[in-house]
Structure formats: C-alpha cells, structure tokens
Amino acid sequence: MYKSIGKRFLDLVLGLLLLILTSPLIFLVWLTLFLTNHGSPFFYQRRPGLNEKIFLLVKFKTMKDVYDDEGSLLEDDKRLTKIGKFIRSASLDELPQLWNVLMGDMSLVGPRPLLEEYLVLYSKEQNQRHSVKPGITGWAQVNGRNDMTWEKRFELDIWYVENLSFFLDLEIILKTILKIVKSDGINQEGHSTMPKFKGSSNKD
C-alpha cells in the first residue's frame, strides 16, 4: 500500500512543503549562479527513472563548460567552480529536483538517477534499482554518499528496493539531514565527484 499509494502522497506533501520552505534559498542560489555562470544557473540532463523511462533531471549548475583542444569536456575537478564546490558540499545543487518529485519523475527517497549510458553496463541484479522511482536521497547516500565503490553502492540500492517501507524512508530522510549538516561523504577520495561507472565485474 505504501509503495503504490503512500509514497507518492508523501512525495507530494513533503515535496511541496520543502519547495515552499526553501524557495528563498533556491532564489538566492539561482541569482548567484545566474551572475557567476553568465545566465546559466541550471543543469539539465536525461536520466533513466522508473522502469528505465527517461526524464529530464534538473540541478543547479556547479561546473563550467570548459573543453580541451579536441572539444571534450575537461575532468570534473577542473570545471568545478569555487561557488559550485560550496553549493555541492551543502547539497544545494539538488534542490531543483523537488520539481522532478512534484512532476512524478522522482521520489524524495530512492536510488539516485544515474547516467543514461550506464544502462547497458548493469548486471541483471543491479538493474533492479529501476524498479522504483529514483530519489533525491537514498540508502546508499546516507551510508557513504560518493565515498564508496560502485558495487557497494548498487548493493545498497538493491537492499533499499527489497526493503522499501515508510519507516525506512523516514530514517533515510533524517539521516540525510545529518549528512548535509556534517558535509559528510561528498566526494570519493581523489575525485571531485563520483568517478564514472565502467561496468560490473560480475555482469550477467
């Protein structure tokens, strides 16, 4: 009952409440990035959601569009701005995804929506993460965020899918607040962001 009805109701109520409460902060971040990014405060990207359905994820833009001589984007640590690093460390870049939650593409809690190109790299077990809506925060994020291996992250995602409940979602939301306050586990050691997933060693 919770998975089919209650979870969506919680997303709508809490999502709208959070959007209203954080609207002054969202405006401040928007204005700051509008000025520092020369009019480009948002970042949009196609991501797979429930049952691999593609949707357009929106975040605050924390990186510059800087390319090498061959026209490829430079590594994340070379594009991450100072203000972007602060916004990311405080998880403020995720706030626009409240809109994705209200639109029904995402949930407040669930496996994080990853890159579309990863779809062909998952094992059959790992692909179970798409049997629920992706979330702004999730079980993997409150148990390490970006400072863990991909395999461990997927294990935690699958555990969440198999144990989804109201009380688990509530626990994740509370732990997320503590994580944000502590700025804990933002990056994996040696990386500004999580390094790209290159495929599972036990792919079926």
MARVEX-449042 format. One line per 4 residues: their letters; for each residue x, y, z of C-alpha. Coordinates in steps of 0.05 Angstrom, whole numbers, m for minus. Layout:
% residues N
A	X/Y/Z | ...;
This chain:
% residues 204
MYKS	0/0/0 | 56/48/18 | 96/33/m45 | 37/42/m92;
IGKR	m1/100/m58 | 30/125/7 | 99/140/m21 | 71/185/m76;
FLDL	27/221/m25 | 88/233/20 | 127/259/m40 | 73/309/m58;
VLGL	62/334/13 | 135/338/35 | 160/358/m34 | 113/418/m37;
LLLI	128/437/35 | 203/434/23 | 196/474/m41 | 159/529/m5;
LTSP	206/530/55 | 269/531/13 | 244/579/m41 | 283/639/m13;
LIFL	346/596/m12 | 332/570/m82 | 324/641/m107 | 390/662/m74;
VWLT	428/604/m105 | 394/617/m173 | 414/691/m171 | 486/674/m151;
LFLT	494/623/m206 | 459/667/m257 | 512/721/m245 | 572/675/m239;
NHGS	553/628/m296 | 534/684/m344 | 460/669/m344 | 462/592/m338;
PFFY	441/573/m267 | 411/505/m284 | 439/439/m309 | 393/392/m347;
QRRP	407/320/m365 | 369/259/m389 | 367/205/m335 | 332/137/m331;
GLNE	277/133/m279 | 224/81/m261 | 227/22/m309 | 284/58/m346;
KIFL	237/112/m371 | 279/173/m390 | 263/240/m358 | 298/308/m355;
LVKF	333/318/m288 | 346/389/m265 | 401/412/m217 | 438/476/m202;
KTMK	498/482/m248 | 562/477/m207 | 612/467/m264 | 637/510/m321;
DVYD	633/485/m393 | 708/482/m406 | 734/439/m464 | 802/413/m485;
DEGS	833/423/m554 | 794/363/m581 | 727/392/m559 | 717/344/m500;
LLED	696/369/m431 | 753/373/m381 | 752/330/m318 | 703/349/m264;
DKRL	755/377/m216 | 779/426/m270 | 708/451/m283 | 681/455/m213;
TKIG	677/528/m192 | 691/554/m121 | 618/573/m111 | 598/508/m143;
KFIR	641/469/m94 | 606/503/m36 | 537/492/m65 | 552/419/m77;
SASL	582/409/m7 | 518/436/23 | 476/394/m26 | 441/457/m50;
DELP	451/435/m122 | 398/381/m111 | 342/430/m91 | 313/439/m162;
QLWN	299/365/m163 | 240/379/m117 | 206/399/m183 | 222/330/m211;
VLMG	190/300/m149 | 126/341/m156 | 123/322/m230 | 126/248/m212;
DMSL	192/232/m246 | 228/224/m179 | 215/209/m106 | 245/243/m45;
VGPR	277/176/m28 | 303/123/m76 | 365/102/m115 | 399/163/m146;
PLLE	384/171/m221 | 449/157/m257 | 474/169/m328 | 434/140/m387;
EYLV	498/109/m415 | 503/63/m354 | 440/25/m373 | 478/m25/m417;
LYSK	531/m35/m362 | 487/m60/m305 | 482/m133/m286 | 411/m161/m282;
EQNQ	413/m153/m207 | 438/m82/m209 | 384/m63/m258 | 332/m76/m203;
RHSV	347/m5/m179 | 300/18/m235 | 240/m20/m206 | 226/41/m162;
KPGI	229/116/m176 | 297/148/m167 | 306/194/m107 | 338/259/m86;
TGWA	369/219/m30 | 374/144/m17 | 401/88/26 | 468/89/m9;
QVNG	475/164/2 | 464/160/77 | 514/103/81 | 572/137/47;
RNDM	547/182/m9 | 604/186/m60 | 659/156/m18 | 645/82/m35;
TWEK	654/34/m93 | 601/27/m147 | 589/m46/m128 | 575/m27/m55;
RFEL	531/30/m77 | 489/m17/m121 | 484/m68/m64 | 454/m14/m20;
DIWY	406/8/m75 | 381/m63/m85 | 374/m72/m10 | 330/m10/m8;
VENL	286/m36/m65 | 276/m101/m28 | 261/m68/39 | 223/m5/19;
SFFL	177/20/73 | 151/84/104 | 196/78/165 | 257/64/122;
DLEI	243/127/81 | 234/167/144 | 301/141/171 | 335/160/106;
ILKT	307/230/106 | 330/242/178 | 399/213/164 | 404/256/101;
ILKI	393/319/143 | 450/298/189 | 495/283/129 | 482/352/100;
VKSD	497/386/166 | 563/348/172 | 580/354/97 | 599/281/103;
GINQ	619/236/45 | 610/287/m11 | 667/261/m54 | 706/197/m64;
EGHS	779/205/m45 | 818/233/m104 | 756/256/m142 | 713/319/m142;
TMPK	654/275/m158 | 640/200/m163 | 684/170/m218 | 647/141/m278;
FKGS	618/71/m274 | 654/27/m325 | 614/m37/m316 | 606/m91/m265;
SNKD	657/m147/m257 | 600/m196/m246 | 555/m171/m302 | 507/m225/m326;
